[in-house]
Amino acid sequence: MRLKISIFRVLILLLIVSDIFISAPFALAAPIPTRNTDNPIVRIVREYSPAVVNIDVETVARQQRLNLPFQDDSFFRRFFGDDFERFNAPPTRGRGSGFIVSSDGRILTNNHVVDGASRITVTMSDGRTYEAEVLGSDPIFDLAVIKINSDVELVVLELGDSDAVEVGERVVAIGNPYGFEHTVTVGVISAKNRRVRARTVSFDDFLQTDAAINPGNSGGPLIDMYGKVIGINTAIIPFAQGIGFAVPVNIARQIMDDLVAHGRVRRGWLGISYQTLTAELAEVYEIDVESGIIVVSVLHDTPAERAGLQRGDVIITVNGEQIEDAQWFINFMRGSAPGYELKMQVVRNSRTITITAILDEVADAQGRVAASLGTGAELLRSIGVNVSGSTPELRRQYNIESEAGLIIIDVADDSPAQRIGLREGDVILEINRTIVNEPSDANDVTKERGRALVLLIERDGRTFFTSVNLEQP
């Protein structure tokens, strides 16, 4: 009996020992992980973060003088309150991000990062600092190109293809959020072609990402897993989590080329107002097409007028591409430079015809529109404003919904218009009770004008009256 028990114990001991020797080789042979060897994000950060820069800007506040005696007296300070702070404000400072796109020191960033800056300082990842100059900026797409001069070889980020990016792809954002330099966040492309409407942002083709983007990330790159830039981080939704937006790099590439070559973006101008063709409009106009745009008005001395477009025409294709709606056409025109030929298939009186137009440049066309105001334009310029008729491009630029009125495209410094608070992007709906929906409407105001102009202004969806004394300089 004891022998059986001893044999049993020996067998158990052998099983335990054999288990140890059988399992031990597997445990010893298991690979010991090495840090970061197969992590593409670490590789991207290591190789390309030196191309990401911090941008510090200094803006000198506009100084205004009250010209009052004893204005430094505490009594006057208490009386005028915040005006003293506003009129004597010190320079303001801000921070943003950018990334190097050429070996000669060109840097791509957001326009709102450097807009109005009197001094721009670029800090590299290794702490070197440079003064930068603005080569050009574009407020519509919120992009700017600045430049530094360096005698050191610079790391350059390569621009990718944002059209090829798919929802769900992993991306890396590098920037300067809240002053925390070279912060890296990781996420995915959450959506494409996002439309964002806000007071300072109006855009339809954003890339959406859940990679954390915060104030200070603006202008920094959104990088794919191949180490190429696919977007420029631009906007966030306040108080949201995981919702950030980037301008697709394919749009930025074209704008950057124009900014470097010309200091501005050269955009094509057709010279029409239009809206999406709806089923109701198609029925009334007896048009058997599913999509397109209908011409609401044709401005004078524009490519559209010279080509023969008319009010009521329905444009269904342009250069062989089907027009989906008004927004599609806006996006198409954004990528069309001056001199570009548009071959349009147009339905007129139930017949389909082909019309070809050669685009002008927006800036030149706006000047002609303003000049067409005649004496009315001279009157408005005398108070310090230049205006243009309402166009889809300008309504996009200034985030204006209504098609009525004249859009202020420039306000002169220290002019009567500036002193009464008029701004670029304001819409003049009436002048001395005269409705101004077309540029020529302003001419009628000058016939029986008095000592003042009373303007009905629309701003941010609200209307108000303001007046200018014509007898004061």
C-alpha positions as a printed NumPy array, in Angstrom:
array([[  0.   ,   0.   ,   0.   ],
       [  2.775,   2.392,   0.917],
       [  4.548,   1.456,  -2.302],
       [  1.484,   2.417,  -4.341],
       [  1.234,   5.763,  -2.534],
       [  4.957,   6.442,  -3.134],
       [  4.612,   5.646,  -6.819],
       [  1.594,   7.936,  -6.997],
       [  3.569,  10.768,  -5.384],
       [  6.472,  10.218,  -7.767],
       [  4.127,  10.394, -10.754],
       [  2.632,  13.685,  -9.513],
       [  6.124,  15.099,  -8.946],
       [  7.169,  14.062, -12.451],
       [  4.097,  15.746, -13.935],
       [  4.853,  18.99 , -12.094],
       [  8.509,  18.961, -13.145],
       [  7.67 ,  18.118, -16.748],
       [  5.139,  20.948, -16.864],
       [  7.792,  23.368, -15.702],
       [ 10.292,  22.242, -18.354],
       [  7.682,  22.137, -21.091],
       [  6.3  ,  25.61 , -20.408],
       [  9.582,  27.254, -19.484],
       [ 11.093,  27.261, -23.005],
       [  7.998,  29.029, -24.355],
       [  8.185,  31.615, -21.609],
       [ 11.867,  32.198, -22.165],
       [ 11.482,  32.28 , -25.95 ],
       [  8.696,  34.931, -25.893],
       [ 10.055,  38.141, -27.54 ],
       [ 10.723,  41.045, -25.255],
       [  9.003,  44.082, -26.789],
       [ 11.275,  46.921, -27.8  ],
       [  9.942,  50.442, -27.376],
       [  8.513,  52.267, -30.407],
       [ 10.064,  50.026, -33.099],
       [  6.799,  49.383, -34.924],
       [  4.864,  52.522, -33.988],
       [  4.282,  54.688, -37.102],
       [  3.116,  57.612, -35.005],
       [  6.42 ,  57.758, -33.145],
       [  8.264,  57.645, -36.461],
       [  6.155,  60.475, -37.884],
       [  6.665,  62.645, -34.816],
       [ 10.399,  61.964, -34.715],
       [ 10.956,  62.676, -38.402],
       [  8.54 ,  65.476, -39.136],
       [  7.829,  67.451, -35.962],
       [ 10.949,  69.618, -36.574],
       [  9.013,  71.052, -39.539],
       [  6.225,  72.251, -37.242],
       [  6.789,  75.72 , -35.788],
       [  5.278,  77.899, -33.105],
       [  4.144,  81.328, -34.244],
       [  4.036,  84.25 , -31.818],
       [  2.427,  87.45 , -33.047],
       [  2.286,  90.946, -31.676],
       [ -0.465,  93.303, -32.788],
       [ -0.403,  97.001, -32.08 ],
       [ -3.874,  98.129, -31.111],
       [ -5.227, 101.074, -33.042],
       [ -4.531, 104.175, -30.961],
       [ -7.298, 106.776, -30.853],
       [ -7.045, 110.166, -29.228],
       [ -9.874, 111.706, -27.252],
       [ -8.223, 115.155, -27.349],
       [ -9.752, 116.057, -24.017],
       [ -8.1  , 118.197, -21.353],
       [ -7.117, 116.377, -18.186],
       [ -7.816, 113.049, -19.854],
       [ -5.365, 111.416, -17.462],
       [ -7.292, 112.723, -14.467],
       [ -8.948, 109.993, -12.408],
       [-12.307, 111.772, -12.683],
       [-12.254, 111.599, -16.473],
       [-11.078, 108.005, -16.294],
       [-14.05 , 107.115, -14.106],
       [-16.373, 109.079, -16.387],
       [-15.242, 107.532, -19.663],
       [-14.638, 104.086, -18.154],
       [-13.534, 101.423, -20.617],
       [-12.914, 103.974, -23.371],
       [ -9.575, 104.836, -21.786],
       [ -8.546, 101.189, -21.929],
       [ -9.705, 100.889, -25.522],
       [ -8.053, 104.077, -26.708],
       [ -4.781, 103.387, -24.927],
       [ -4.614,  99.607, -25.23 ],
       [ -1.138,  98.048, -25.141],
       [  0.009,  95.697, -27.93 ],
       [ -1.785,  92.361, -27.856],
       [ -0.08 ,  89.009, -28.297],
       [ -1.241,  85.701, -29.657],
       [  0.051,  82.265, -30.527],
       [ -0.541,  79.757, -33.241],
       [  1.135,  77.051, -35.266],
       [  2.472,  76.524, -38.759],
       [  4.668,  74.168, -40.752],
       [  7.536,  74.547, -43.2  ],
       [  6.649,  73.751, -46.809],
       [  9.829,  74.731, -48.665],
       [ 13.558,  74.623, -48.066],
       [ 13.806,  78.398, -48.511],
       [ 11.694,  78.968, -45.378],
       [  8.082,  79.332, -46.515],
       [  5.589,  78.434, -43.788],
       [  1.885,  77.707, -44.178],
       [ -0.483,  78.765, -41.402],
       [ -3.941,  80.262, -40.834],
       [ -4.745,  83.83 , -41.796],
       [ -6.34 ,  84.499, -38.408],
       [ -3.051,  83.585, -36.711],
       [ -1.108,  86.415, -38.397],
       [ -3.879,  88.832, -39.424],
       [ -3.009,  92.385, -38.388],
       [  0.294,  91.347, -36.812],
       [  2.971,  94.008, -36.504],
       [  5.59 ,  91.46 , -35.538],
       [  5.779,  87.693, -36.154],
       [  8.255,  85.44 , -34.374],
       [  8.715,  81.815, -35.428],
       [ 10.169,  79.343, -32.933],
       [ 11.588,  76.034, -34.154],
       [ 11.434,  72.736, -32.274],
       [ 15.045,  73.167, -31.144],
       [ 14.382,  76.641, -29.724],
       [ 15.821,  78.733, -32.561],
       [ 13.767,  81.857, -33.308],
       [ 13.316,  83.9  , -36.483],
       [ 11.469,  87.032, -37.501],
       [  8.94 ,  86.279, -40.251],
       [  7.232,  88.303, -42.965],
       [  3.838,  87.692, -44.557],
       [  4.043,  86.774, -48.25 ],
       [  0.278,  86.727, -48.681],
       [ -2.98 ,  85.823, -46.976],
       [ -6.495,  84.784, -47.891],
       [ -9.302,  85.428, -45.377],
       [-11.87 ,  83.398, -47.33 ],
       [-10.04 ,  80.113, -46.779],
       [ -8.247,  81.412, -43.661],
       [ -4.783,  80.658, -44.998],
       [ -1.534,  82.609, -45.014],
       [  2.039,  82.08 , -46.169],
       [  4.871,  83.579, -44.121],
       [  8.612,  83.312, -44.638],
       [ 11.757,  83.098, -42.538],
       [ 15.394,  83.348, -43.606],
       [ 17.597,  80.614, -42.191],
       [ 21.153,  79.512, -42.953],
       [ 20.387,  76.096, -41.445],
       [ 18.904,  73.245, -43.483],
       [ 15.191,  73.051, -42.723],
       [ 12.97 ,  69.997, -42.393],
       [ 10.104,  70.283, -44.871],
       [  6.684,  68.643, -44.683],
       [  5.391,  67.166, -47.93 ],
       [  1.834,  67.947, -48.998],
       [ -0.362,  64.899, -49.593],
       [ -3.676,  64.329, -51.377],
       [ -6.689,  65.248, -49.269],
       [ -9.105,  64.009, -51.938],
       [ -7.747,  60.473, -51.523],
       [ -8.173,  60.468, -47.74 ],
       [-10.905,  58.158, -46.462],
       [-13.06 ,  58.451, -43.37 ],
       [-11.55 ,  56.333, -40.608],
       [ -7.914,  56.907, -41.535],
       [ -5.595,  57.642, -38.626],
       [ -4.073,  61.117, -38.457],
       [ -1.65 ,  63.049, -36.277],
       [ -2.013,  66.705, -35.277],
       [  1.015,  68.654, -34.067],
       [  0.75 ,  72.178, -32.732],
       [  0.962,  74.678, -29.927],
       [ -2.331,  74.395, -27.979],
       [ -2.582,  76.881, -25.119],
       [  1.159,  77.479, -25.409],
       [  2.138,  73.844, -24.815],
       [  4.729,  73.623, -27.559],
       [  4.844,  70.709, -30.002],
       [  1.895,  68.853, -28.542],
       [  1.012,  65.665, -30.439],
       [ -2.537,  64.316, -30.627],
       [ -3.827,  61.328, -32.579],
       [ -7.229,  60.483, -34.034],
       [ -9.021,  59.597, -37.236],
       [-10.727,  61.427, -40.074],
       [-14.287,  61.568, -38.755],
       [-15.919,  63.035, -41.883],
       [-15.203,  64.93 , -45.09 ],
       [-16.845,  67.943, -46.746],
       [-18.157,  69.305, -43.471],
       [-20.006,  72.635, -43.634],
       [-19.306,  75.072, -40.807],
       [-21.098,  78.395, -40.405],
       [-19.955,  80.788, -37.686],
       [-19.29 ,  84.477, -37.268],
       [-15.68 ,  84.21 , -38.439],
       [-15.775,  80.875, -40.277],
       [-17.823,  79.998, -43.335],
       [-16.613,  76.957, -45.221],
       [-18.037,  73.824, -46.815],
       [-15.172,  71.413, -47.383],
       [-13.606,  70.903, -43.97 ],
       [-12.039,  67.632, -42.94 ],
       [-13.431,  66.673, -39.531],
       [-11.182,  64.877, -37.05 ],
       [-11.34 ,  63.671, -33.466],
       [ -7.621,  64.343, -32.974],
       [ -7.663,  66.896, -30.166],
       [ -7.417,  70.436, -31.55 ],
       [ -7.439,  73.445, -29.247],
       [ -6.709,  77.176, -29.47 ],
       [ -3.085,  77.439, -30.524],
       [ -3.303,  74.428, -32.854],
       [ -4.522,  76.773, -35.588],
       [ -2.282,  76.597, -38.626],
       [ -0.649,  73.326, -37.609],
       [ -0.57 ,  70.258, -39.851],
       [ -2.877,  67.256, -39.89 ],
       [ -0.608,  64.41 , -41.011],
       [ -1.53 ,  60.993, -42.394],
       [  0.258,  57.722, -41.648],
       [  2.518,  58.26 , -44.67 ],
       [  3.957,  61.402, -43.108],
       [  2.221,  63.777, -45.526],
       [  0.071,  66.791, -44.698],
       [ -3.571,  66.319, -45.637],
       [ -5.046,  69.312, -43.808],
       [ -4.371,  72.561, -41.962],
       [ -5.978,  72.612, -38.523],
       [ -8.273,  75.617, -38.448],
       [-11.432,  75.495, -36.357],
       [-13.082,  73.885, -33.362],
       [-16.559,  73.843, -31.886],
       [-16.303,  75.403, -28.416],
       [-17.099,  73.041, -25.554],
       [-17.337,  70.05 , -27.903],
       [-15.12 ,  67.016, -27.502],
       [-13.393,  65.358, -30.423],
       [-14.73 ,  67.718, -33.089],
       [-12.075,  69.676, -34.944],
       [-11.814,  70.894, -38.531],
       [ -8.984,  71.233, -41.034],
       [ -8.782,  72.889, -44.454],
       [ -8.018,  70.165, -47.035],
       [ -4.474,  70.489, -48.306],
       [ -5.524,  70.258, -51.966],
       [ -7.318,  73.592, -51.548],
       [ -4.438,  75.052, -49.556],
       [ -1.889,  74.038, -52.216],
       [ -3.572,  76.087, -54.926],
       [ -4.058,  79.085, -52.641],
       [ -0.471,  78.929, -51.431],
       [  0.846,  78.981, -55.003],
       [ -1.161,  82.137, -55.739],
       [ -0.103,  83.818, -52.501],
       [  3.579,  83.158, -53.206],
       [  3.373,  84.24 , -56.847],
       [  1.021,  87.209, -56.525],
       [  0.656,  88.01 , -52.812],
       [ -3.072,  87.294, -53.099],
       [ -5.431,  84.666, -54.45 ],
       [ -6.489,  85.283, -58.028],
       [-10.095,  84.111, -58.333],
       [-12.153,  83.88 , -61.445],
       [-15.258,  86.036, -61.87 ],
       [-18.276,  85.183, -64.014],
       [-20.611,  87.981, -62.942],
       [-23.961,  86.35 , -62.18 ],
       [-26.244,  85.894, -59.219],
       [-27.821,  82.45 , -59.104],
       [-29.641,  79.917, -57.   ],
       [-30.218,  76.18 , -56.973],
       [-32.747,  74.87 , -59.459],
       [-35.628,  73.405, -57.465],
       [-38.392,  71.1  , -58.647],
       [-40.852,  74.008, -58.454],
       [-38.64 ,  76.267, -60.582],
       [-38.061,  73.465, -63.081],
       [-41.813,  72.988, -63.43 ],
       [-42.521,  76.7  , -63.926],
       [-39.719,  77.079, -66.474],
       [-40.69 ,  73.774, -68.127],
       [-37.191,  72.364, -67.71 ],
       [-36.757,  68.611, -67.838],
       [-33.499,  68.402, -65.857],
       [-32.794,  67.142, -62.345],
       [-30.145,  69.612, -61.176],
       [-28.454,  72.875, -62.035],
       [-28.508,  76.577, -61.186],
       [-30.835,  79.286, -62.436],
       [-29.424,  82.717, -63.279],
       [-31.099,  85.391, -61.155],
       [-29.238,  88.398, -62.567],
       [-26.371,  89.2  , -64.909],
       [-24.091,  92.045, -63.905],
       [-23.048,  94.666, -66.44 ],
       [-19.669,  94.435, -68.189],
       [-18.857,  90.934, -66.936],
       [-17.855,  87.692, -68.672],
       [-21.416,  86.443, -68.256],
       [-22.889,  89.429, -70.082],
       [-20.264,  89.3  , -72.831],
       [-20.914,  85.576, -73.32 ],
       [-24.661,  86.146, -73.645],
       [-26.038,  84.669, -70.416],
       [-29.511,  85.951, -69.519],
       [-31.745,  86.103, -66.464],
       [-33.733,  82.871, -66.263],
       [-31.092,  80.74 , -67.984],
       [-30.523,  77.381, -66.31 ],
       [-26.916,  76.202, -66.333],
       [-26.818,  72.415, -66.068],
       [-23.181,  71.537, -66.86 ],
       [-19.858,  73.371, -66.854],
       [-16.865,  71.963, -68.73 ],
       [-18.655,  68.638, -68.949],
       [-19.395,  68.327, -65.216],
       [-22.96 ,  68.128, -63.935],
       [-23.858,  71.026, -61.635],
       [-25.454,  69.628, -58.5  ],
       [-26.582,  72.857, -56.85 ],
       [-25.493,  76.435, -56.094],
       [-22.979,  75.284, -53.486],
       [-21.355,  72.941, -55.981],
       [-20.966,  75.814, -58.421],
       [-19.465,  78.052, -55.736],
       [-16.862,  75.382, -54.983],
       [-16.143,  74.97 , -58.686],
       [-15.638,  78.689, -59.152],
       [-13.246,  78.803, -56.21 ],
       [-10.831,  76.669, -58.165],
       [-11.189,  78.656, -61.386],
       [ -8.516,  81.235, -62.107],
       [ -8.842,  84.386, -64.235],
       [ -8.609,  83.562, -67.922],
       [-10.162,  80.14 , -67.359],
       [-12.668,  79.122, -70.03 ],
       [-16.105,  77.957, -68.928],
       [-18.089,  75.952, -71.442],
       [-21.632,  75.869, -70.093],
       [-24.616,  73.844, -71.204],
       [-27.617,  76.137, -70.756],
       [-31.358,  75.54 , -71.007],
       [-33.228,  78.598, -72.365],
       [-36.868,  78.558, -73.425],
       [-36.863,  74.736, -73.385],
       [-33.883,  74.638, -75.747],
       [-30.368,  73.528, -74.808],
       [-27.551,  75.763, -76.009],
       [-23.827,  76.038, -75.301],
       [-22.323,  79.27 , -73.974],
       [-18.601,  79.882, -73.452],
       [-17.227,  82.552, -71.1  ],
       [-13.668,  83.616, -70.246],
       [-13.39 ,  84.524, -66.556],
       [-12.198,  87.908, -65.312],
       [-10.447,  88.394, -61.983],
       [-12.648,  89.092, -58.959],
       [-10.686,  92.149, -57.788],
       [-10.813,  93.826, -61.218],
       [-14.494,  93.019, -61.624],
       [-15.352,  94.46 , -58.214],
       [-13.606,  97.664, -59.207],
       [-15.7  ,  97.898, -62.367],
       [-18.892,  97.231, -60.429],
       [-18.016,  99.971, -57.954],
       [-17.152, 102.339, -60.801],
       [-20.537, 101.644, -62.398],
       [-22.129, 103.412, -59.458],
       [-21.134, 106.735, -61.024],
       [-21.906, 109.704, -58.812],
       [-23.368, 107.379, -56.215],
       [-20.062, 105.588, -55.908],
       [-18.224, 108.887, -55.645],
       [-20.562, 109.917, -52.843],
       [-19.961, 106.685, -50.954],
       [-16.225, 106.898, -51.549],
       [-16.295, 110.444, -50.19 ],
       [-17.314, 109.043, -46.795],
       [-14.664, 106.339, -47.026],
       [-16.383, 103.185, -48.311],
       [-16.094, 101.126, -51.467],
       [-19.033,  98.909, -52.303],
       [-19.911,  96.073, -54.623],
       [-23.135,  94.506, -55.745],
       [-24.152,  91.344, -53.921],
       [-22.585,  88.218, -55.438],
       [-22.403,  84.601, -54.234],
       [-18.64 ,  84.935, -53.817],
       [-18.898,  88.017, -51.589],
       [-21.811,  86.586, -49.606],
       [-19.633,  83.536, -48.957],
       [-16.682,  85.668, -47.947],
       [-18.647,  87.77 , -45.463],
       [-21.156,  85.09 , -44.395],
       [-24.177,  87.061, -45.653],
       [-27.451,  85.229, -46.231],
       [-29.569,  87.934, -47.913],
       [-29.003,  88.855, -51.55 ],
       [-30.242,  92.436, -51.058],
       [-28.154,  95.579, -50.769],
       [-24.63 ,  96.769, -51.507],
       [-21.75 ,  95.038, -49.728],
       [-19.013,  97.214, -48.238],
       [-15.709,  95.77 , -49.444],
       [-13.403,  98.42 , -47.946],
       [-13.511, 101.136, -45.277],
       [-10.786, 103.799, -45.347],
       [ -8.831, 104.484, -42.174],
       [ -9.838, 107.614, -40.235],
       [-12.781, 108.238, -42.574],
       [-16.324, 109.366, -41.663],
       [-17.503, 105.825, -42.374],
       [-14.978, 104.347, -39.963],
       [-15.784, 106.917, -37.299],
       [-19.474, 105.959, -37.328],
       [-18.502, 102.291, -37.042],
       [-19.029, 100.947, -40.568],
       [-17.086,  97.77 , -41.322],
       [-16.019,  95.682, -44.275],
       [-18.77 ,  93.127, -44.855],
       [-21.608,  95.432, -43.759],
       [-24.535,  95.592, -46.178],
       [-26.123,  98.931, -47.14 ],
       [-29.825,  98.257, -47.669],
       [-31.036, 101.868, -47.994],
       [-29.505, 105.3  , -48.513],
       [-31.775, 108.206, -47.509],
       [-34.78 , 105.872, -47.692],
       [-33.824, 104.73 , -51.21 ],
       [-33.519, 100.95 , -51.539],
       [-30.218,  99.96 , -53.152],
       [-30.376,  96.463, -54.589],
       [-28.43 ,  97.192, -57.76 ],
       [-25.279,  99.321, -58.04 ],
       [-27.049, 101.89 , -60.207],
       [-29.65 , 102.491, -57.472],
       [-27.101, 104.591, -55.569],
       [-27.124, 107.172, -58.376],
       [-30.657, 108.3  , -57.477],
       [-29.566, 109.258, -53.969],
       [-27.361, 112.093, -55.186],
       [-30.131, 114.016, -56.951],
       [-31.774, 115.497, -53.858],
       [-29.41 , 114.817, -51.03 ],
       [-29.154, 117.047, -48.01 ],
       [-26.416, 117.605, -45.476],
       [-26.432, 114.   , -44.261],
       [-26.664, 110.452, -45.472],
       [-28.887, 108.121, -43.475],
       [-27.915, 104.504, -44.075],
       [-29.848, 101.361, -43.228],
       [-27.183,  98.762, -42.441],
       [-27.415,  94.999, -42.062],
       [-24.73 ,  93.288, -39.947],
       [-24.732,  89.711, -38.629],
       [-28.408,  89.361, -39.55 ],
       [-29.464,  92.552, -37.713],
       [-30.375,  95.956, -39.153],
       [-29.819,  99.468, -37.803],
       [-29.743, 103.08 , -38.981],
       [-26.67 , 105.29 , -38.908],
       [-25.961, 108.713, -40.38 ],
       [-23.019, 110.627, -41.826],
       [-22.745, 114.424, -41.84 ],
       [-21.549, 115.357, -45.324],
       [-20.406, 118.818, -44.234],
       [-17.834, 117.453, -41.807],
       [-14.499, 116.11 , -43.118]])
